[in-house]
Amino acid sequence: MSNSSAEGDASYQQIKRLNQIGIALSSQRDKRQLLSLILTSARELTGAEAGTLYIRETSTLYMRETDVPSLRFDIVQNDRLNINLGGRDQSPVDNFPPIPLLTEDGKPNNKMVVAWSVNNNRTVNIPDAYAHEGFDFSGTRAFDQRTGYRSCSFLTVPLSDHDGHVIAALQLINKLNDKGKISAFTQKDQELAESLASQAAMAIINQRLINEMKTLFDSFTRVIATAIDSKSPHTGNHCRRVPDATLMLAEAASRSNHPALSDFKMTEADFYELKTAAWLHDCGKVVTPHHVMEKSRKLETVIDRIGWVEDRLEILLRDLRINALELKIQVLEQGANVLADLESLKEREQTLLEDMAFLHQCNMGAEFVTDEDLQHLERIRNYVWADKKGHKRTFLTDDEYRNLCIRRGTLNPEERKIMEGHMTATLSMLEQLPFPEHLKNVTEYAVCHHERMDGKGYPRGLSRDQMSIPARIMGIADVFEALTAPERPYKQPMKLSQALAIMGRMVEDNHLDPDLFQVFVEEKVYMTYGAKHMKPEQMDEVNLQELKGLNRSVV
């Protein structure tokens, strides 16, 4: 084969390899792997024995006055000295100080070759550093003296973005020829390195843009929780804690040997998608009226109307005391025997005070209202009082009576409907977002946490078979956080044993998924979550044998 044919074949192979490297660069998603690939490939194409990849620390576009632009040693490789620093799973580059791009008086640092290359966005090809007089190679000589190495040929190539801003630099050292001898980098080497640098710069920029967009999107999802927090601190905290509970259970389910979950394995991308859904699961609460979301007492609207009821009771007590004084006057004026009447008035006064205490208790909403309580409310409702115009009125208005009769919690049916409407709002909001392929399931995961296994939940009334496993995981995480939350205004935080007992009954009522609840208990996810988010006094002993909703053969 002639020399020209051999050279042509070698050139073809180099171009082919350059294309292969370009494809690899564009497909690499791991930052450390990408940067390692850039330096390793540049050395391979040019036959360099050693090399360094520098990253520019500050951008001239966003630099503050106090920032000093510099080049950080990101990856350092040297085959002869067996050095490999900065790549993935390699030792960090921490013993090389950054190279300033400006001098102390603010002028460009043109003494060091890599700084000059970056400042001027030009390639520098030096056959022998020791014979070159244009740049300061004192640091190189000191390194050689310490290690016994001989740095000779240098090829320094800047990496710039589409606007011409230099973001990094490649410095290749000591080209080895076919005989293994150090030689100068050729013009072809320089062209190959510059071509690779162009592709590498685009790969770095693309990865930065992807990471920045991901960071922006993640920040946006957290802004939703912040917006809700400004309306309702306890709901904002709920939006922050549910992602933790969700991912803890998802990780446990993914590693579990439970028969129903044997095929359920989550990748890193799956976890990210589920985490995004968890952060957005209550985004619709931004439209929920504040007085409904924060209703901590049954009579609360914009204010707690229990004060109005107390005012009426004071009127009844005042009337009783006036009657008592009138009776005493009769004793003084007429000598009448009114002891029985006075005793009756005292008993009536005591009854009213007890009734007011009972109303305060009913107004709390934390206790279950019994049939006897409803009968007591009915008696109080029918008390008669006179307003300032002398009009006779029942003691409780129809709306007050209806709210005090709420069996559990503080919301009446209309308010509960408004509260449940946050899921319709969440669904509407998320359906308008053009989620990319890797987040296509966010809406389904986020809006299913109030669905039930028997199809009686909301907003769409889906049954267990119509929901994915991650969506069912969200349901358990949401319930557990709500039960154990330490700052709900309408209830005390539950202990572990109480919360799990309630969830066990919810499993038996076909509300929660039985297999996932079993994993939640078996893998002690509740303990992992509790250690991070619950108060010490909530962390009581849990008797697993007494929990309902569990498969005893496994537990």
Helices and strands as residue ranges (DSSP letters): H 3-27, H 31-46, E 48-56, E 70-78, E 83-85, E 99-100, H 113-120, E 124-126, G 129-131, H 138-147, E 154-160, E 166-176, E 182-183, H 187-231, H 233-255, G 259-261, H 268-280, G 283-287, H 290-293, H 306-334, H 339-364, H 371-381, E 384-386, E 392-394, H 398-404, H 413-431, G 437-439, H 442-447, G 464-466, H 469-484, H 496-508, H 514-522, H 525-533, G 536-538, G 544-546
